Amino acid sequence: MLTIVHTFDAPDRDRLLSDIRSGLDTLEQVGGFKYASINEQTNSNEIMVMTKWDDLNAYENWAAGVGENKAFKQATPQMFDVIDERY
């Protein structure tokens, strides 16, 4: 399993959230997608999006299909291999 973390910082919060949501609307069309969460840092304009995938190939299939979504194209994804998860 793979966790991807995108961090965004923009002065126009509403436009940024709109771009993020439009990118995430395409997630369920891609095999291997498991989970997504949008988080806002307290007292800041920074927003973090965390997604979970079966593997890197599943993530790359989605990233290639997200189109020209400015939010996701400008963010540098951080990739983490999941060692253990508990719910």
N, C-alpha and C positions, 0 to 999 in steps of 0.2 A: 504494500500500500504506500502511496505517496501523498504528502501534504504540500500544497503550494500556498505561499503567503505573498500577497500583493499589497504594497503600501502606496497610498495616494495622498497628496497634499495639494489642495487648490483653494484659491480664495472664494470661488463660486461653488459652494457646497451643493446647492440644488442641481446645478448642471452636472457636477461630478457624480452625484448619486444617480441621476438619470442615465448617464453613460454606463455606470457600473451595472445598474439593473438591466439595461438593454443587453449588455454582454452576458449577464447571468441568465437571461431568458432563454439562451441557446443551449444551456447546460444539459437539459434532459434529453436533447436530441443526440447526444454523444454517448456511446457505450463506454462504460468504465467510470462514469461519474458517480460519486458516493455522497458528497455533502458540500454545502456552501454556507458561509456565514459572513455577514457584513457587520463590521464593528467600528465604532467611532471612539477615538481617544478623548478622554475627558479633558476639557479646557484646551482644546486644540482643533485645528481644521483637518487633522490627519485621520484618514479612514483606512482600515485594514480589511482585506477580503481574504478569507481562508477557504480553500477548496481541497477536497480529498478525492483521490483517484485510485483506480486499480494499479496503474503503472504509468510511467513516463509517456508511453505511446498514446494512451488514452488522453492525457493532458495535452499533448502536442496536436492531436487530432482536433480537439476543441479550440486551442489557440490559433490554429491555422484557419478555422472557420469563423472566428469572431469578427473578421472583416476589418474595417478601418475604425473600430471603436477606439477613440483617442485615449480614453482612460487606461485601457489594458495595453495598448501599444506603447504608452509612455512609461508604464510601470515596469520595473525589473523584478521578475518573479524570483522568490527564494524557495528552493526546493528542499524538502526534508523527507528522508525515509522514516516511516513510522516503525518504531521499535515495539511499542506496546500501547494499547488503548484500553480504557475501562469506562464503562457507562453505568 
